[in-house]
Amino acid sequence: MTNKLILACSECGSRNYSTHSKANSEERLEIKKFCRTCNSHTIHKQTK
């Protein structure tokens, strides 16, 4: 069973991406992705 994760930009707070994860870990996922609002590559963090 997979969990749906929502990723939000750390600079502007825009929720741009969603992904699935099989692991149920306590630490939050952080990925560097492109933000259309900021128009640059920023770190996106997992939201609650």
N, CA, C and O atoms as a Maestro MAE file, in Angstrom:
{
 s_m_m2io_version
 :::
 2.0.0
}

f_m_ct {
 s_m_title
 :::
 protein
 m_atom[192] {
  # First column is atom index #
  i_m_mmod_type
  r_m_x_coord
  r_m_y_coord
  r_m_z_coord
  i_m_residue_number
  s_m_chain_name
  s_m_pdb_residue_name
  s_m_pdb_atom_name
  i_m_atomic_number
  :::
  1 25 0.835 -1.171 0.000 1 A "MET " " N  " 7
  2 3 0.000 0.000 0.000 1 A "MET " " CA " 6
  3 2 0.887 1.244 0.000 1 A "MET " " C  " 6
  4 15 1.885 1.294 0.718 1 A "MET " " O  " 8
  5 25 0.532 2.234 -0.792 2 A "THR " " N  " 7
  6 3 1.348 3.430 -0.904 2 A "THR " " CA " 6
  7 2 0.651 4.621 -0.267 2 A "THR " " C  " 6
  8 15 -0.576 4.674 -0.188 2 A "THR " " O  " 8
  9 25 1.447 5.565 0.183 3 A "ASN " " N  " 7
  10 3 0.944 6.804 0.763 3 A "ASN " " CA " 6
  11 2 1.126 7.926 -0.239 3 A "ASN " " C  " 6
  12 15 2.172 8.013 -0.883 3 A "ASN " " O  " 8
  13 25 0.123 8.792 -0.385 4 A "LYS " " N  " 7
  14 3 0.231 9.941 -1.274 4 A "LYS " " CA " 6
  15 2 0.895 11.080 -0.517 4 A "LYS " " C  " 6
  16 15 0.460 11.443 0.576 4 A "LYS " " O  " 8
  17 25 1.949 11.643 -1.098 5 A "LEU " " N  " 7
  18 3 2.698 12.732 -0.494 5 A "LEU " " CA " 6
  19 2 2.522 13.991 -1.324 5 A "LEU " " C  " 6
  20 15 2.559 13.934 -2.554 5 A "LEU " " O  " 8
  21 25 2.331 15.121 -0.673 6 A "ILE " " N  " 7
  22 3 2.234 16.411 -1.337 6 A "ILE " " CA " 6
  23 2 3.527 17.170 -1.047 6 A "ILE " " C  " 6
  24 15 3.964 17.240 0.101 6 A "ILE " " O  " 8
  25 25 4.142 17.741 -2.095 7 A "LEU " " N  " 7
  26 3 5.387 18.485 -1.946 7 A "LEU " " CA " 6
  27 2 5.116 19.973 -2.135 7 A "LEU " " C  " 6
  28 15 4.466 20.369 -3.102 7 A "LEU " " O  " 8
  29 25 5.615 20.802 -1.211 8 A "ALA " " N  " 7
  30 3 5.433 22.245 -1.265 8 A "ALA " " CA " 6
  31 2 6.793 22.932 -1.332 8 A "ALA " " C  " 6
  32 15 7.771 22.478 -0.739 8 A "ALA " " O  " 8
  33 25 6.826 24.032 -2.066 9 A "CYS " " N  " 7
  34 3 8.051 24.821 -2.207 9 A "CYS " " CA " 6
  35 2 8.417 25.431 -0.854 9 A "CYS " " C  " 6
  36 15 7.551 25.934 -0.138 9 A "CYS " " O  " 8
  37 25 9.703 25.384 -0.511 10 A "SER " " N  " 7
  38 3 10.140 25.910 0.778 10 A "SER " " CA " 6
  39 2 10.209 27.439 0.777 10 A "SER " " C  " 6
  40 15 10.196 28.048 1.847 10 A "SER " " O  " 8
  41 25 10.280 28.067 -0.390 11 A "GLU " " N  " 7
  42 3 10.395 29.525 -0.460 11 A "GLU " " CA " 6
  43 2 9.034 30.217 -0.548 11 A "GLU " " C  " 6
  44 15 8.765 31.143 0.217 11 A "GLU " " O  " 8
  45 25 8.171 29.778 -1.475 12 A "CYS " " N  " 7
  46 3 6.888 30.469 -1.653 12 A "CYS " " CA " 6
  47 2 5.715 29.713 -1.034 12 A "CYS " " C  " 6
  48 15 4.647 30.296 -0.844 12 A "CYS " " O  " 8
  49 25 5.889 28.427 -0.714 13 A "GLY " " N  " 7
  50 3 4.824 27.656 -0.089 13 A "GLY " " CA " 6
  51 2 3.828 27.056 -1.059 13 A "GLY " " C  " 6
  52 15 2.843 26.454 -0.632 13 A "GLY " " O  " 8
  53 25 4.057 27.203 -2.344 14 A "SER " " N  " 7
  54 3 3.157 26.674 -3.361 14 A "SER " " CA " 6
  55 2 3.238 25.157 -3.402 14 A "SER " " C  " 6
  56 15 4.333 24.596 -3.408 14 A "SER " " O  " 8
  57 25 2.093 24.489 -3.431 15 A "ARG " " N  " 7
  58 3 2.051 23.020 -3.475 15 A "ARG " " CA " 6
  59 2 1.999 22.586 -4.932 15 A "ARG " " C  " 6
  60 15 0.935 22.589 -5.552 15 A "ARG " " O  " 8
  61 25 3.162 22.210 -5.480 16 A "ASN " " N  " 7
  62 3 3.303 21.951 -6.905 16 A "ASN " " CA " 6
  63 2 3.263 20.487 -7.291 16 A "ASN " " C  " 6
  64 15 2.753 20.159 -8.362 16 A "ASN " " O  " 8
  65 25 3.774 19.607 -6.473 17 A "TYR " " N  " 7
  66 3 3.972 18.221 -6.869 17 A "TYR " " CA " 6
  67 2 3.309 17.258 -5.891 17 A "TYR " " C  " 6
  68 15 3.128 17.571 -4.714 17 A "TYR " " O  " 8
  69 25 2.951 16.082 -6.400 18 A "SER " " N  " 7
  70 3 2.486 14.993 -5.561 18 A "SER " " CA " 6
  71 2 3.184 13.720 -6.017 18 A "SER " " C  " 6
  72 15 3.482 13.560 -7.200 18 A "SER " " O  " 8
  73 25 3.443 12.815 -5.076 19 A "THR " " N  " 7
  74 3 4.134 11.581 -5.361 19 A "THR " " CA " 6
  75 2 3.631 10.505 -4.411 19 A "THR " " C  " 6
  76 15 2.867 10.795 -3.490 19 A "THR " " O  " 8
  77 25 4.051 9.273 -4.626 20 A "HIS " " N  " 7
  78 3 3.656 8.156 -3.773 20 A "HIS " " CA " 6
  79 2 4.883 7.571 -3.105 20 A "HIS " " C  " 6
  80 15 5.974 7.578 -3.676 20 A "HIS " " O  " 8
  81 25 4.705 7.061 -1.890 21 A "SER " " N  " 7
  82 3 5.798 6.460 -1.139 21 A "SER " " CA " 6
  83 2 5.319 5.172 -0.494 21 A "SER " " C  " 6
  84 15 4.220 5.122 0.058 21 A "SER " " O  " 8
  85 25 6.135 4.136 -0.562 22 A "LYS " " N  " 7
  86 3 5.808 2.879 0.094 22 A "LYS " " CA " 6
  87 2 6.224 2.886 1.552 22 A "LYS " " C  " 6
  88 15 5.597 2.231 2.385 22 A "LYS " " O  " 8
  89 25 7.275 3.620 1.863 23 A "ALA " " N  " 7
  90 3 7.795 3.652 3.227 23 A "ALA " " CA " 6
  91 2 6.957 4.579 4.094 23 A "ALA " " C  " 6
  92 15 6.484 5.615 3.628 23 A "ALA " " O  " 8
  93 25 6.779 4.211 5.332 24 A "ASN " " N  " 7
  94 3 6.047 5.027 6.294 24 A "ASN " " CA " 6
  95 2 7.051 5.561 7.314 24 A "ASN " " C  " 6
  96 15 7.073 5.123 8.464 24 A "ASN " " O  " 8
  97 25 7.877 6.507 6.882 25 A "SER " " N  " 7
  98 3 8.942 7.014 7.743 25 A "SER " " CA " 6
  99 2 8.502 8.278 8.468 25 A "SER " " C  " 6
  100 15 7.572 8.961 8.040 25 A "SER " " O  " 8
  101 25 9.183 8.580 9.571 26 A "GLU " " N  " 7
  102 3 8.863 9.759 10.357 26 A "GLU " " CA " 6
  103 2 9.502 11.016 9.791 26 A "GLU " " C  " 6
  104 15 8.983 12.115 9.990 26 A "GLU " " O  " 8
  105 25 10.618 10.873 9.087 27 A "GLU " " N  " 7
  106 3 11.284 12.051 8.533 27 A "GLU " " CA " 6
  107 2 10.600 12.476 7.235 27 A "GLU " " C  " 6
  108 15 10.065 11.644 6.501 27 A "GLU " " O  " 8
  109 25 10.625 13.776 6.964 28 A "ARG " " N  " 7
  110 3 9.938 14.315 5.806 28 A "ARG " " CA " 6
  111 2 10.849 14.307 4.585 28 A "ARG " " C  " 6
  112 15 12.059 14.514 4.687 28 A "ARG " " O  " 8
  113 25 10.251 14.069 3.452 29 A "LEU " " N  " 7
  114 3 10.961 13.997 2.189 29 A "LEU " " CA " 6
  115 2 11.316 15.398 1.707 29 A "LEU " " C  " 6
  116 15 10.486 16.304 1.786 29 A "LEU " " O  " 8
  117 25 12.544 15.593 1.206 30 A "GLU " " N  " 7
  118 3 12.992 16.865 0.651 30 A "GLU " " CA " 6
  119 2 13.641 16.590 -0.696 30 A "GLU " " C  " 6
  120 15 14.602 15.825 -0.784 30 A "GLU " " O  " 8
  121 25 13.111 17.221 -1.759 31 A "ILE " " N  " 7
  122 3 13.620 17.029 -3.107 31 A "ILE " " CA " 6
  123 2 13.788 18.398 -3.757 31 A "ILE " " C  " 6
  124 15 12.959 19.287 -3.564 31 A "ILE " " O  " 8
  125 25 14.862 18.567 -4.528 32 A "LYS " " N  " 7
  126 3 15.060 19.804 -5.263 32 A "LYS " " CA " 6
  127 2 14.344 19.685 -6.601 32 A "LYS " " C  " 6
  128 15 14.712 18.863 -7.441 32 A "LYS " " O  " 8
  129 25 13.306 20.521 -6.796 33 A "LYS " " N  " 7
  130 3 12.497 20.476 -8.008 33 A "LYS " " CA " 6
  131 2 12.262 21.893 -8.511 33 A "LYS " " C  " 6
  132 15 12.562 22.863 -7.816 33 A "LYS " " O  " 8
  133 25 11.721 22.008 -9.730 34 A "PHE " " N  " 7
  134 3 11.436 23.302 -10.331 34 A "PHE " " CA " 6
  135 2 10.098 23.835 -9.828 34 A "PHE " " C  " 6
  136 15 9.096 23.120 -9.852 34 A "PHE " " O  " 8
  137 25 10.078 25.070 -9.377 35 A "CYS " " N  " 7
  138 3 8.852 25.741 -8.931 35 A "CYS " " CA " 6
  139 2 8.448 26.749 -10.003 35 A "CYS " " C  " 6
  140 15 9.223 27.638 -10.353 35 A "CYS " " O  " 8
  141 25 7.223 26.603 -10.522 36 A "ARG " " N  " 7
  142 3 6.739 27.516 -11.565 36 A "ARG " " CA " 6
  143 2 6.459 28.910 -11.012 36 A "ARG " " C  " 6
  144 15 6.560 29.898 -11.741 36 A "ARG " " O  " 8
  145 25 6.110 28.997 -9.736 37 A "THR " " N  " 7
  146 3 5.826 30.299 -9.130 37 A "THR " " CA " 6
  147 2 7.104 31.101 -8.920 37 A "THR " " C  " 6
  148 15 7.147 32.291 -9.232 37 A "THR " " O  " 8
  149 25 8.141 30.462 -8.396 38 A "CYS " " N  " 7
  150 3 9.432 31.120 -8.172 38 A "CYS " " CA " 6
  151 2 10.267 31.204 -9.449 38 A "CYS " " C  " 6
  152 15 11.181 32.023 -9.548 38 A "CYS " " O  " 8
  153 25 9.949 30.356 -10.419 39 A "ASN " " N  " 7
  154 3 10.668 30.272 -11.696 39 A "ASN " " CA " 6
  155 2 12.133 29.891 -11.490 39 A "ASN " " C  " 6
  156 15 13.017 30.418 -12.165 39 A "ASN " " O  " 8
  157 25 12.387 28.961 -10.541 40 A "SER " " N  " 7
  158 3 13.741 28.472 -10.298 40 A "SER " " CA " 6
  159 2 13.657 27.121 -9.600 40 A "SER " " C  " 6
  160 15 12.586 26.696 -9.167 40 A "SER " " O  " 8
  161 25 14.793 26.457 -9.496 41 A "HIS " " N  " 7
  162 3 14.866 25.187 -8.791 41 A "HIS " " CA " 6
  163 2 15.017 25.469 -7.294 41 A "HIS " " C  " 6
  164 15 15.952 26.147 -6.871 41 A "HIS " " O  " 8
  165 25 14.086 24.940 -6.506 42 A "THR " " N  " 7
  166 3 14.115 25.136 -5.059 42 A "THR " " CA " 6
  167 2 13.875 23.797 -4.372 42 A "THR " " C  " 6
  168 15 13.507 22.816 -5.018 42 A "THR " " O  " 8
  169 25 14.081 23.762 -3.073 43 A "ILE " " N  " 7
  170 3 13.836 22.552 -2.300 43 A "ILE " " CA " 6
  171 2 12.332 22.470 -2.003 43 A "ILE " " C  " 6
  172 15 11.726 23.427 -1.524 43 A "ILE " " O  " 8
  173 25 11.755 21.318 -2.296 44 A "HIS " " N  " 7
  174 3 10.358 21.067 -2.005 44 A "HIS " " CA " 6
  175 2 10.288 20.058 -0.859 44 A "HIS " " C  " 6
  176 15 10.950 19.021 -0.891 44 A "HIS " " O  " 8
  177 25 9.478 20.374 0.155 45 A "LYS " " N  " 7
  178 3 9.352 19.544 1.339 45 A "LYS " " CA " 6
  179 2 7.978 18.907 1.404 45 A "LYS " " C  " 6
  180 15 6.997 19.456 0.902 45 A "LYS " " O  " 8
  181 25 7.923 17.744 2.027 46 A "GLN " " N  " 7
  182 3 6.671 17.026 2.219 46 A "GLN " " CA " 6
  183 2 5.788 17.777 3.212 46 A "GLN " " C  " 6
  184 15 6.261 18.205 4.265 46 A "GLN " " O  " 8
  185 25 4.488 17.941 2.875 47 A "THR " " N  " 7
  186 3 3.556 18.575 3.781 47 A "THR " " CA " 6
  187 2 2.845 17.530 4.608 47 A "THR " " C  " 6
  188 15 3.033 16.333 4.391 47 A "THR " " O  " 8
  189 25 2.031 17.962 5.553 48 A "LYS " " N  " 7
  190 3 1.308 17.026 6.414 48 A "LYS " " CA " 6
  191 2 0.154 16.386 5.715 48 A "LYS " " C  " 6
  192 15 -0.553 15.572 6.309 48 A "LYS " " O  " 8
  :::
 }
 m_bond[191] {
  # First column is bond index #
  i_m_from
  i_m_to
  i_m_order
  :::
  1 1 2 1
  2 2 3 1
  3 3 4 2
  4 3 5 1
  5 5 6 1
  6 6 7 1
  7 7 8 2
  8 7 9 1
  9 9 10 1
  10 10 11 1
  11 11 12 2
  12 11 13 1
  13 13 14 1
  14 14 15 1
  15 15 16 2
  16 15 17 1
  17 17 18 1
  18 18 19 1
  19 19 20 2
  20 19 21 1
  21 21 22 1
  22 22 23 1
  23 23 24 2
  24 23 25 1
  25 25 26 1
  26 26 27 1
  27 27 28 2
  28 27 29 1
  29 29 30 1
  30 30 31 1
  31 31 32 2
  32 31 33 1
  33 33 34 1
  34 34 35 1
  35 35 36 2
  36 35 37 1
  37 37 38 1
  38 38 39 1
  39 39 40 2
  40 39 41 1
  41 41 42 1
  42 42 43 1
  43 43 44 2
  44 43 45 1
  45 45 46 1
  46 46 47 1
  47 47 48 2
  48 47 49 1
  49 49 50 1
  50 50 51 1
  51 51 52 2
  52 51 53 1
  53 53 54 1
  54 54 55 1
  55 55 56 2
  56 55 57 1
  57 57 58 1
  58 58 59 1
  59 59 60 2
  60 59 61 1
  61 61 62 1
  62 62 63 1
  63 63 64 2
  64 63 65 1
  65 65 66 1
  66 66 67 1
  67 67 68 2
  68 67 69 1
  69 69 70 1
  70 70 71 1
  71 71 72 2
  72 71 73 1
  73 73 74 1
  74 74 75 1
  75 75 76 2
  76 75 77 1
  77 77 78 1
  78 78 79 1
  79 79 80 2
  80 79 81 1
  81 81 82 1
  82 82 83 1
  83 83 84 2
  84 83 85 1
  85 85 86 1
  86 86 87 1
  87 87 88 2
  88 87 89 1
  89 89 90 1
  90 90 91 1
  91 91 92 2
  92 91 93 1
  93 93 94 1
  94 94 95 1
  95 95 96 2
  96 95 97 1
  97 97 98 1
  98 98 99 1
  99 99 100 2
  100 99 101 1
  101 101 102 1
  102 102 103 1
  103 103 104 2
  104 103 105 1
  105 105 106 1
  106 106 107 1
  107 107 108 2
  108 107 109 1
  109 109 110 1
  110 110 111 1
  111 111 112 2
  112 111 113 1
  113 113 114 1
  114 114 115 1
  115 115 116 2
  116 115 117 1
  117 117 118 1
  118 118 119 1
  119 119 120 2
  120 119 121 1
  121 121 122 1
  122 122 123 1
  123 123 124 2
  124 123 125 1
  125 125 126 1
  126 126 127 1
  127 127 128 2
  128 127 129 1
  129 129 130 1
  130 130 131 1
  131 131 132 2
  132 131 133 1
  133 133 134 1
  134 134 135 1
  135 135 136 2
  136 135 137 1
  137 137 138 1
  138 138 139 1
  139 139 140 2
  140 139 141 1
  141 141 142 1
  142 142 143 1
  143 143 144 2
  144 143 145 1
  145 145 146 1
  146 146 147 1
  147 147 148 2
  148 147 149 1
  149 149 150 1
  150 150 151 1
  151 151 152 2
  152 151 153 1
  153 153 154 1
  154 154 155 1
  155 155 156 2
  156 155 157 1
  157 157 158 1
  158 158 159 1
  159 159 160 2
  160 159 161 1
  161 161 162 1
  162 162 163 1
  163 163 164 2
  164 163 165 1
  165 165 166 1
  166 166 167 1
  167 167 168 2
  168 167 169 1
  169 169 170 1
  170 170 171 1
  171 171 172 2
  172 171 173 1
  173 173 174 1
  174 174 175 1
  175 175 176 2
  176 175 177 1
  177 177 178 1
  178 178 179 1
  179 179 180 2
  180 179 181 1
  181 181 182 1
  182 182 183 1
  183 183 184 2
  184 183 185 1
  185 185 186 1
  186 186 187 1
  187 187 188 2
  188 187 189 1
  189 189 190 1
  190 190 191 1
  191 191 192 2
  :::
 }
}
